[in-house]
Amino acid sequence: MATHLSTDELLKNLELQLLDPAFRRDTSRVMELLTDDFLEVGTRGRRYDLIQIVREMSRGRPNSVVVKDWESREIFPTVMLCTYRTVSTSGREVFRSSIWVRATDGRWLMTFHQGTPVPDAWAGLG
C-alpha cells in the first residue's frame, strides 16, 4: 500500500536530501531537484547560479546538520516557501529559506535558496 506524503512532508524530505553530504556529491541527482534558473545567496552573501551551486555542492559538506523550526507555506498552488534553521555538529546555526515550484510534470523543484548565519549573540533567542 503506497503512502502519500503531504506537500509539506515531501518538501522537507527534498530539503533533507539536499543537505545530505552523500546526496550533494551526486550532481545528476542534485540537478534533478533544481530549476535551470536556480539562484542561491549563500551564507557569506555570494550568489550562485545552477552550475556554480552544483559544483560547490559536489565538493561535499564536512558536517551533517540538524533541521529545526521547519515551516512551509503556500504562496500560490504551484509555489511554496520553506523556512527553517540548521545546526551543524560544530554548533553553527543558519536560518534558511527556499522557494519551490511545481513543474508541469508534477515534480517540485527548488528555484531559490538563501542561508543567513545566526549571529552568536542571537543564538537561542527564538
N, C-alpha and C positions, 0 to 999 in steps of 0.2 A: 504494500500500500504506500503510495507516494505521499509525502508530506509537502505542503505548500507553505513557503515562508512568506511572511508579510514583507512589504517593500522595505520597512524599517530593518527587519532582520536580515534581509538579503543584502542591503547596502552596508550594514555593519559587517557582515561576512566578507564582502568585497574589500572594504577598507582594511580589515584584518589581514587579508591576503596581501594587499599592497604594503603592509607594514612588516610582513614576514621576510626575514633576510634571505631564505632559500627561494621564495617566490620572486623576490626582486631581481635575483640574478638570471631569471628566465625571461629574456627580453621579449620573446614572442608572446608569452602569456601576459606580461605586463601591457604590451601594446594592444592586446585584445580588450583591455579594460579602459583605455584612454581614447578620447576623440582625437582626430587629426589636428585640430586646432587647440589642443590642450595647452594650458598655461599654469605654471606654478610660481608662487612667490615663496621662496624658501625662508628658513629661519634667520638667515643673515641678510635678507632683503634682496637676494639675487633672483632674477626672473629666469625661468626655464621654459623652453618650448618642448614639444613632444620628444624630439630626438635628443635634446640635451638631458631631459629628465630620465629617459630610458637608459642613456649612457651612464648617468650618475647612479641610478638605482642598481644597475648591473654590477657596480663595484661592491655592492653589499652594504649592509648596516651591521656594525660590530655588536650592538646591543639590541636585545629584544625589548619591547615596550609593553606596558600595560595600558589599556584604554579605560578611561574614566569619564563620567559625566556625558555619556553618549546621548545625543538628541538628533532627531531628523524632523524636518518639516517640509510639507509640500508647498512649493512656490507656484506651481502650475501642475496639472495632471502628469506632465512628462518631465518635470524639473523638480529635483529635491535638493535641499540644503542640509548637509550633515555637519554637526559641530561636536567636538569632543576634546579631551585633553589626554596627552600621552605622558607617561612617566617611565623613564628608562631605568635600567638597573643601576646606573650611576646617580639617579635621583633627579636628573634634568627633566623639567616639565615644559611641555609645549602645548599651547592652545592650537587647535587645528580646525579648519573649515574646508569643506569640499562641496562642489556643485556637481550633481549627477544628472544626466539627461537620458531619457529612454529613446533608444534608436527605433527606427521603423520596424526592425525585426524583433523588437521587444526586449532586447538586452539593455541593461543600464551601463552607461559609460561615464567615466569621470571627465569633466571638461575643465575644471579649475580646482586648485588646491592651494591653501596657504597655511604655513606654520609660523606661529608667533611665540617666541620663547617667553616663559613666565619669569619675570624678574625675581631674583631670590627673595627680595623684601616682600613680594606679594605671594610667594608660595604658601599654599594652605589657607589663603583668605577667601575662599569661595570662588 
